[in-house]
Amino acid sequence: MEMHGTELISFKIISAVGTARSYYIDAIQKAKSSLWDEAQNLIQQGDKAFAEGHQAHMCLLTQEAGTPQSAVDLLLVHAEDQLMSAESFKILAGEFIALYKRIEK
């Protein structure tokens, strides 16, 4: 079964932001162990993966902006949910890292 169009882009979003979320969670674990450089490196890797997913999402939004009303695509809804989840993990990772640094002082 060959994927194309919205389906392929949705899977690209899910894959990229899933990777980003994993990096952000790993960064929290490194910060918990006071491995600040490693935590920061993981955040940067997560940001790169997140940017890939965000870019794919923006492409879909741009495509859809010029078309008439389209049907709801459940896979795309899931991809957008994963995108928002990864963004939340990024914010939480930053907060946890700052907190661990503060505790260590």
N, C-alpha and C positions, 0 to 999 in steps of 0.2 A: 504494500500500500504506500503510495507516494503522497507526501504532504506538500501542500502549496498554499500560497496566499496567507490569509489570516491564521490558519492553523499552524503553519510553519513559524510565523513570527511569534505567535503565542507561546509555542514551545521554546523559542529562543529566549523570550522574556523569562519564562519559568526557570530555565536552566541557568541563565546569567544571574538572576536575583537570588536563586537558591544557593549558588556558589558564594555570592556576596554575603548572604546571611550566615553561612558557615564560617567565613572569614571573620565576621564581626563577633560571633560566639567564641571562636578560638582566641580572638584578641582579648576578650574579657577574661578567659582562663589564663592567658599569659600575664595580664595585669594583676590578676589574683596572686600570681607567683612573683610579682615585682619585676617582671621581664618587660620593661617599658619599651625598649627598642623593638623587640619582637612584636609586642602588641601594636605599636604604631605601624610597623611594616604590614601586619595583617589588616589593619584598618585601611591602609593605602591599597592593598590588593583587593579588598572588598569594594572600595570605591571604584576601582577600575571595572570590576565585574558588574557592579550596580549601574555604572554609566552605560555599559553595553545593553543591559536590559532596558534602561530608560530611553536610550536612543531608538531601540526597536519599537518601544511603545509610542514614541513621538512620531515615528514613521507611520504607524497605524492611524494615529490621530490625524495626521496631515492628509492621509489618503481618504479617510472617512469624512473630513470636513467638506470636501467637494462633491460628495455623493448624496443622493436622497436618503431619507430615513432607512436604516438597515435593521435587520432582525438582531436580537440579542444573541450573542455567541457565548455559550457557557464556558468554553475553553478560554476565551479572551477574558471573561469575568474572573476566572480562576487566576489567570496570568496577572491581571491587575491587582487582585488580592495579594498575590505573592510579592508583587512589586511594593505595595504599601507595607507589607509585613517586613520586608528587608529594610525599608527605610526606617521603620520603627526600631528594628534591631540596631541599626547604625546609631541612632540617637541614644538608645539605651547603652550601647557599648561605650560611647563617649562619656556618658554619665558615670558608668561603672569605673572606667579607667580613672577619671578625675577623683572619684570617691576613694578608690584604692590608693591613689597617690596621697590623698589627704590623710587617710588612716595611717599610712606608713610614716608620715611626718610626725 
